[in-house]
Amino acid sequence: MDDRFFERPILNSPYAYPARHWELDEQGQPTQRIIEARRTAQFITPIPRPKKTKRRAGQERLVFDEGAGISTAQ
């Protein structure tokens, strides 16, 4: 098997536009073919939306009794 990928894994200059890349198969392994185009972005993970915080309607308020301790509004 030809190991050109492992002999020279970096194809582009760090100072120039990336013009070519190694082709990868479905498992992400190199196929030893050089593609003369920029690689498409396939590994971008979407950012999940934040969970909306809602006030609970059934929550009771605490009222301090005079000397008797803590109790509910009832």
C-alpha positions in Angstrom: 0.0 0.0 0.0 1.2 3.5 -0.9 1.8 5.6 2.2 2.0 9.1 0.6 -0.3 10.5 3.2 2.0 9.5 6.1 5.1 10.7 4.3 3.7 14.2 3.6 0.5 14.8 5.6 0.6 18.6 5.2 0.0 19.8 1.6 -0.6 23.5 1.9 1.5 26.4 3.1 0.5 28.0 6.4 0.6 31.4 4.7 -1.5 30.7 1.6 -5.1 29.8 0.9 -5.7 26.0 1.3 -6.0 24.8 -2.2 -5.9 21.0 -1.9 -6.5 18.3 0.7 -6.3 14.5 1.1 -9.5 12.7 0.2 -11.0 10.7 3.2 -13.3 7.7 3.0 -16.5 7.2 5.1 -14.5 6.2 8.2 -12.3 9.2 7.9 -9.2 7.3 6.7 -7.1 8.8 3.8 -7.6 7.2 0.4 -4.2 8.4 -0.9 -5.8 10.8 -3.4 -5.2 14.5 -3.4 -8.2 16.7 -4.2 -7.4 20.0 -5.8 -10.0 22.0 -3.9 -10.6 23.2 -0.4 -12.2 20.7 2.0 -15.9 21.3 2.8 -16.8 21.9 6.4 -18.6 18.7 7.5 -17.8 18.6 11.2 -19.6 21.7 12.5 -21.8 21.0 15.5 -24.8 23.3 15.8 -25.1 25.3 19.0 -28.3 24.2 20.9 -30.8 26.9 21.7 -31.0 28.0 25.3 -33.8 26.6 27.4 -36.5 29.1 28.1 -37.0 29.8 31.7 -40.7 30.2 32.7 -42.1 31.1 36.1 -44.1 28.3 37.7 -47.7 29.4 38.3 -48.3 27.0 41.2 -45.5 28.2 43.5 -46.6 29.5 46.9 -45.0 32.4 48.7 -43.6 32.1 52.1 -44.9 34.4 54.8 -43.2 34.9 58.1 -45.5 34.5 61.2 -44.8 36.6 64.2 -42.8 34.2 66.4 -44.6 31.1 65.2 -42.0 30.3 62.4 -42.4 30.0 58.7 -45.7 29.1 57.1 -47.4 29.5 53.7 -49.9 32.2 52.8 -52.7 30.0 53.9 
